[in-house]
Amino acid sequence: MDQALHDAIIQKLTRQVDEDDLILSVCKQQGVSWAEANALIEKVRAEHGETILVRQMPVKMLIALATLVLGLVLVSLTVMFTVDLLTMVNSMLSARGSDVGDLARMANANMTLVQVVMQNSPYVVPAIAALLINGLGMVFGSLLGMREAWDWLIDKVGSFLFQDVC
């Protein structure tokens, strides 16, 4: 196999090109069968898996971190809205109108926002529940997506730190 084809396969695997398209491209360039092209690509992937992972790392980490931050923002906003909503409901249902604590005094502006939103839309609670579930899904999905990157990073740092021990 020539070096140009080898480098092209690594480049396309790094960009996560559809595997069928990559196999078809190798078949046309090299004039080999589908099985031979697939075996060649798997061989390159096995030999240079770490190089491919390192080249993909910046984009994967950026996407995973952006998803994590957005998910955490969704979760925190929905939790704050739910706390404000429960505080409002508690104050409305309370027979003696008791003070619900420092949270109600600190969140007076948010309380009026909750009241306005609740009065104008009957779909707020289901929407907030959907946003909470979406935010949690984004957080866990991001952590799962970063798992491969964290495994690689921990392996590299661990081998660097403990190279004299073993």
C-alpha positions in Angstrom: 0.0 0.0 0.0 1.4 3.4 -0.9 1.8 6.1 1.7 -0.6 8.5 0.0 -3.5 6.1 0.3 -2.5 5.2 3.9 -2.5 8.9 4.8 -5.8 9.5 3.0 -7.4 6.7 4.9 -6.2 8.1 8.2 -7.4 11.6 7.2 -10.9 10.3 6.3 -11.2 8.1 9.4 -10.2 11.2 11.4 -13.0 13.2 9.8 -15.4 10.3 10.4 -16.4 9.9 6.8 -19.1 7.2 6.3 -17.3 3.9 6.2 -19.2 2.6 3.1 -18.1 5.8 1.2 -14.5 5.2 2.3 -14.5 1.6 1.3 -16.0 2.5 -2.1 -13.3 5.2 -2.6 -10.5 2.7 -1.8 -12.1 0.1 -4.1 -12.1 2.6 -7.0 -8.6 3.9 -6.3 -6.9 0.5 -5.8 -9.1 -1.7 -8.0 -9.7 -4.1 -5.1 -12.8 -5.9 -3.9 -15.1 -4.6 -1.2 -13.8 -7.1 1.4 -10.1 -6.3 0.6 -10.8 -2.6 0.9 -12.6 -3.1 4.2 -9.7 -5.3 5.5 -7.3 -2.6 4.5 -9.2 0.1 6.3 -9.6 -2.0 9.4 -5.8 -2.6 9.3 -5.1 1.1 9.1 -7.6 1.8 11.9 -6.0 -0.9 14.1 -2.5 0.4 13.5 -3.3 4.1 13.9 -6.3 4.2 16.2 -4.5 6.4 18.7 -3.5 8.9 16.0 -7.0 9.1 14.8 -8.3 9.6 18.3 -5.8 12.4 19.0 -6.8 14.2 15.8 -10.5 13.9 16.7 -10.0 15.0 20.3 -10.3 18.8 20.0 -13.6 18.7 18.1 -15.0 15.9 20.3 -14.1 17.7 23.5 -15.5 21.0 22.2 -18.8 19.5 21.2 -19.0 17.4 24.4 -18.2 20.4 26.7 -20.7 22.7 24.9 -23.3 20.0 25.3 -22.4 19.6 28.9 -22.6 23.3 29.6 -25.9 23.7 27.8 -27.4 20.7 29.6 -26.3 22.1 33.0 -27.8 25.5 32.1 -31.1 23.8 31.2 -31.1 21.7 34.3 -30.3 24.7 36.6 -32.9 27.0 35.0 -35.6 24.4 35.2 -34.8 23.6 38.8 -34.8 27.3 39.7 -38.1 27.8 37.9 -39.6 24.7 39.7 -38.4 26.0 43.1 -40.0 29.4 42.4 -43.2 27.7 41.2 -43.4 25.5 44.3 -42.7 28.6 46.5 -45.6 30.4 44.7 -47.9 27.5 45.1 -47.0 27.0 48.7 -47.7 30.7 49.5 -51.0 30.5 47.7 -52.1 27.4 49.4 -50.8 28.2 52.8 -53.7 28.9 55.2 -51.7 31.3 57.4 -49.6 32.9 54.6 -46.4 31.9 56.3 -43.0 33.1 55.1 -41.3 30.4 53.1 -37.8 31.6 54.0 -35.0 33.5 52.5 -35.6 32.0 49.0 -38.8 33.8 48.6 -37.3 37.1 49.7 -34.3 36.7 47.4 -36.4 35.7 44.4 -39.1 38.3 44.3 -38.4 39.2 40.7 -38.4 35.6 39.7 -41.7 35.0 41.5 -43.4 37.7 39.4 -42.0 36.0 36.3 -43.3 32.6 37.4 -46.7 34.2 38.1 -46.9 35.8 34.7 -45.8 32.7 32.9 -48.3 30.5 34.8 -51.2 32.8 34.2 -50.5 33.1 30.4 -49.8 29.5 29.5 -51.3 26.2 30.7 -48.4 24.2 29.1 -45.6 25.6 31.3 -45.3 22.6 33.7 -45.0 20.0 30.9 -42.6 22.2 29.0 -40.4 22.7 32.1 -40.5 18.9 32.7 -39.4 18.3 29.0 -36.6 20.8 29.4 -35.4 19.2 32.6 -35.4 15.7 30.9 -33.6 17.2 27.9 -31.0 18.9 30.0 -30.3 15.7 32.0 -30.1 13.8 28.7 -27.6 16.3 27.4 -25.5 16.1 30.5 -25.3 12.3 30.5 -24.9 12.1 26.8 -22.0 14.5 26.9 -20.4 12.5 29.7 -20.8 9.3 27.7 -19.4 11.1 24.6 -16.3 12.2 26.5 -15.7 8.7 27.9 -13.4 7.7 25.1 -11.5 11.0 25.4 -11.2 10.6 29.2 -10.1 7.0 28.9 -7.3 8.1 26.5 -6.3 11.0 28.6 -6.2 9.0 31.9 -4.2 6.3 30.2 -1.6 8.8 28.9 -1.3 10.7 32.2 -1.2 7.4 34.1 1.5 5.9 32.0 3.5 9.2 32.2 3.2 9.4 36.0 3.8 5.7 36.7 6.4 4.9 34.1 9.1 4.5 36.8 7.0 2.4 39.1 6.4 -0.5 36.8 
